[in-house]
Amino acid sequence: MAATKSLFILILALLSFSSKFRVLSEQAEYGSFEDYKAWDNENSHDSHPPAFDEKDVVILDKSNFADLVNNTKHVMVEFHASWCGYCQSLAPEYAAAATELKEEGSDVVLAKVDAIEEIELADAFKIGGFPTLYLFSHGQQLLYEGQRTKDAIVSWLKKKIGVLVQNVTSTEEAIKIIATGNKLVLAFVSSLTGSDSLILEEATKVEDEVNFYQTMSPDVAKIFEIDPKANRPALVLIKKEVEKLSVFGGSFSKSAIIDFVITNKHPLVINFSRETDESYFGGLRNARIAESPCFNLDFRSNLLVLA
């Protein structure tokens, strides 16, 4: 059986090589190694990250770091390295989070520091792995340990600066919220300040990745696919994947809501990549020492530290 399996693998390898050789001979004529390199680059299957706009991310160095952090109410700073694969995956998500917060009129500023170029700053904050994100707020320095996605970063920041559950009072607001495509929970309640609202606030303190909203308006509830005549409190989770809507059917309690969100916030099928590894399997990353590209030598202790 083992010999048969080995032979089958060898045949597949030969077929693959034969196919590649045939493509070379049919599509490329090259008389030197440089010619071959040019052909190989043109036919490379390496994926290139999509372009993104960092116009709303402030670039910091030692000349402006202290001024921004000391004179801005809330600043999130990403310490990154250009060669770090996880930093490269985070970059478009971080830029999108900065733009969303700015467009909403938030007083949170997102910034980044090249920790390789700005060694003194990296050393001052004991940066040993990349990316490392800190929120500087009210004189405190809080480490961000959530998922490295736009939704998670925005949700975490809103909660840390005091916005736990957002009220939705008009259909215009509801349409705009739906259009963002962010993961969200909406509760259809009888009062925006009652016991149900307090339960929702307690639940949102535990779940950083999802934005929480509440409304008393039947018209708003309808936009979020809740029956306007439904018994209150009613609650749904909406995300952008195929299985867009999840309807809560348990008792309206903190633990039940948290369990519901954890169970339904991710898609049923996940394509494995560096991005999904970070988002959904981040807890396993530290165990895969040989595969992690985002390490840095900590010169203070001469230890190899993983991101």
C-alpha positions in Angstrom: 0.0 0.0 0.0 2.8 2.4 0.9 4.7 1.6 -2.3 1.5 2.2 -4.4 1.0 5.6 -2.7 4.6 6.6 -3.3 4.3 5.6 -6.9 1.1 7.6 -7.3 2.7 10.7 -5.8 5.7 10.3 -8.2 3.4 10.1 -11.2 1.6 13.3 -10.2 4.9 15.1 -9.7 6.1 13.9 -13.2 2.9 15.1 -14.8 3.2 18.4 -13.1 6.7 18.9 -14.3 5.8 17.7 -17.8 3.0 20.2 -17.9 5.2 23.1 -16.8 7.9 22.1 -19.4 5.3 22.0 -22.1 4.1 25.5 -21.2 7.7 26.8 -21.3 8.4 25.3 -24.7 5.2 26.4 -26.3 5.0 29.9 -24.8 8.5 31.1 -24.2 11.7 31.3 -26.2 14.6 32.2 -24.1 18.3 32.1 -24.8 19.6 33.1 -21.4 18.9 32.9 -17.7 17.7 36.5 -17.8 15.2 35.6 -20.4 13.9 32.8 -18.3 13.7 35.0 -15.2 11.6 37.5 -17.2 9.2 34.7 -18.3 9.0 33.3 -14.8 8.1 36.7 -13.3 5.4 37.2 -15.9 3.9 33.8 -15.2 4.3 33.8 -11.4 1.3 32.7 -9.4 2.3 34.8 -6.4 -0.6 36.9 -5.2 -0.2 40.6 -4.7 -2.1 42.4 -1.9 -4.8 44.8 -3.2 -4.0 48.5 -3.1 -5.4 50.4 -0.2 -5.3 54.0 1.0 -3.6 54.9 4.3 -4.6 58.6 4.0 -6.2 58.5 7.5 -3.4 56.8 9.3 -0.8 59.1 10.9 2.8 58.1 10.3 4.8 58.7 13.5 8.5 58.9 14.3 10.5 60.2 17.2 10.0 63.8 16.0 6.2 63.8 16.3 5.3 60.8 18.5 5.2 62.5 21.9 3.3 65.6 20.5 0.5 63.5 19.0 0.1 61.1 21.9 0.3 63.8 24.6 -2.1 66.2 22.9 -4.7 63.8 21.4 -7.5 62.4 23.5 -7.3 58.8 22.1 -4.5 57.4 19.9 -4.0 53.9 18.7 -0.4 53.2 17.6 0.7 50.2 15.6 4.4 49.3 15.9 5.2 47.3 12.7 8.0 46.0 10.5 7.8 46.1 6.7 9.0 42.5 6.4 6.3 41.1 8.8 3.6 39.1 7.0 1.1 39.7 9.7 1.8 43.4 9.5 1.2 43.3 5.8 -2.1 41.6 6.3 -3.1 44.0 9.0 -2.3 47.2 6.9 -5.5 47.4 4.8 -7.7 46.5 7.8 -6.0 49.2 9.9 -6.3 51.8 7.2 -10.0 50.9 6.7 -10.6 51.2 10.5 -8.9 54.7 10.5 -11.1 55.9 7.6 -14.4 54.5 9.1 -13.7 56.2 12.5 -12.8 59.5 10.9 -15.9 59.5 8.7 -18.0 58.8 11.8 -16.5 61.9 13.5 -14.7 59.8 16.2 -12.0 61.5 18.2 -9.8 58.4 18.0 -6.7 58.8 15.8 -5.0 55.7 14.3 -1.2 56.0 13.8 1.7 53.7 13.0 5.4 53.5 13.7 8.0 51.6 11.7 9.7 49.9 14.6 12.7 48.9 12.6 13.5 52.5 11.5 12.5 54.0 14.9 14.5 51.7 17.2 14.5 54.2 20.1 10.7 54.3 20.2 10.4 50.5 19.9 12.8 50.1 22.7 11.0 52.6 24.9 7.8 50.6 24.7 9.6 47.2 24.9 8.3 46.1 21.5 9.4 42.5 21.0 7.1 41.3 18.2 5.1 42.6 15.3 2.5 44.0 15.0 2.0 45.4 18.4 -0.9 47.8 19.0 -1.4 50.2 21.9 -4.2 52.6 22.7 -3.0 55.7 24.5 -6.0 57.2 26.3 -6.5 59.3 29.4 -2.8 58.8 30.3 -3.2 55.0 30.1 -1.5 52.6 27.7 -3.7 49.7 26.8 -2.4 46.7 24.7 -4.8 45.6 21.9 -5.0 41.8 21.8 -8.1 41.4 19.7 -8.5 40.1 16.1 -6.6 42.1 13.5 -9.6 43.1 11.4 -11.3 46.4 10.8 -14.5 45.4 12.5 -12.7 44.1 15.6 -10.5 47.2 15.9 -13.3 49.7 15.5 -15.6 47.8 17.9 -12.8 47.5 20.6 -11.9 51.2 20.3 -15.5 52.4 20.6 -16.0 50.4 23.7 -12.7 51.5 25.3 -13.6 55.2 24.8 -17.1 54.7 26.4 -19.5 53.7 23.6 -20.8 50.3 24.5 -24.2 50.1 22.9 -25.2 52.5 20.2 -28.8 53.7 19.8 -30.4 53.7 16.4 -33.4 56.0 16.2 -33.9 56.6 12.5 -34.2 54.5 9.3 -31.4 56.6 7.8 -29.0 55.6 10.5 -30.0 52.0 10.2 -29.4 51.9 6.4 -26.0 53.5 6.9 -25.0 51.0 9.5 -26.1 48.0 7.4 -24.2 49.5 4.4 -20.8 49.3 6.3 -21.0 45.5 6.2 -19.7 45.2 9.7 -20.6 42.4 12.0 -23.3 43.7 14.4 -25.9 42.8 16.9 -29.1 44.7 17.1 -31.6 44.4 20.0 -35.3 45.5 19.6 -36.1 46.7 23.1 -38.9 48.6 24.9 -36.6 51.1 26.5 -33.1 52.4 25.7 -32.3 52.7 29.4 -34.1 49.7 30.9 -33.0 46.4 32.2 -32.7 44.9 28.8 -30.3 47.6 27.7 -28.2 47.0 30.8 -28.0 43.3 30.0 -26.8 44.2 26.5 -24.1 46.5 27.8 -22.8 43.7 30.0 -22.7 41.3 27.1 -20.8 43.8 24.9 -18.0 44.2 27.4 -17.1 40.6 26.8 -17.4 40.6 23.0 -14.9 43.0 21.3 -15.3 42.0 17.7 -18.9 42.8 17.1 -20.7 46.2 17.3 -23.8 46.3 19.5 -26.9 48.5 18.7 -30.4 48.9 20.2 -33.6 50.5 19.0 -37.2 51.1 20.1 -38.4 51.8 16.5 -40.4 49.2 14.7 -39.3 50.7 11.4 -35.6 50.4 12.3 -36.2 46.8 13.5 -37.7 45.9 10.1 -34.6 47.1 8.3 -32.5 44.8 10.5 -35.0 42.0 9.5 -36.8 41.8 12.8 -40.6 41.5 12.7 -41.9 44.9 13.9 -44.6 43.0 15.8 -42.2 40.7 17.5 -42.2 40.4 21.3 -39.5 42.5 22.9 -36.6 42.1 23.5 -35.7 40.6 20.2 -32.2 40.3 18.9 -30.3 39.4 15.7 -26.7 39.1 14.5 -25.9 40.3 11.0 -22.7 39.7 9.1 -21.6 40.0 5.5 -21.1 36.2 4.8 -23.7 34.1 2.9 -25.4 33.1 6.2 -26.0 36.8 6.8 -28.8 36.7 9.5 -28.8 34.8 12.8 -31.9 35.1 15.0 -31.5 34.9 18.8 -34.0 32.5 20.4 -32.8 32.2 24.0 -33.5 33.9 27.2 -32.4 37.6 27.2 -29.4 37.2 29.6 -25.8 38.2 29.4 -24.5 34.6 29.1 -27.0 33.5 26.5 -26.3 36.6 24.3 -22.5 36.0 24.6 -22.9 32.3 23.6 -25.1 33.3 20.7 -22.6 35.8 19.4 -19.6 33.5 19.7 -21.5 30.7 17.9 -22.7 32.8 15.0 -20.2 35.6 14.4 -17.9 33.6 12.1 -18.9 32.1 8.7 -19.6 28.4 8.5 -16.9 27.9 5.9 -13.5 29.6 6.3 -10.9 29.8 3.6 -7.5 29.2 5.3 -5.0 32.0 4.7 -2.6 34.2 6.7 -5.6 36.6 7.3 -8.0 33.9 8.5 -5.2 32.2 10.5 -4.8 35.5 12.4 -8.6 36.2 12.7 -9.9 32.7 13.5 -7.0 30.6 14.6 -4.8 33.3 16.3 -4.5 31.2 19.5 -2.5 28.6 17.6 0.0 31.0 16.1 2.3 31.2 19.1 2.7 27.4 18.9 3.9 27.4 15.3 7.3 28.9 16.0 9.0 27.8 12.8 6.2 29.3 10.6 5.8 32.7 12.3 7.4 35.5 10.2 6.9 38.2 12.7 9.6 37.8 15.3 12.2 40.3 16.5 15.4 40.0 18.5 14.9 41.5 21.9 18.4 43.0 22.4 17.8 43.6 26.1 17.6 39.9 26.9 19.0 38.5 23.6 15.9 36.3 23.3 13.9 35.5 20.2 10.3 36.8 20.9 7.4 35.9 18.7 4.6 38.4 17.7 
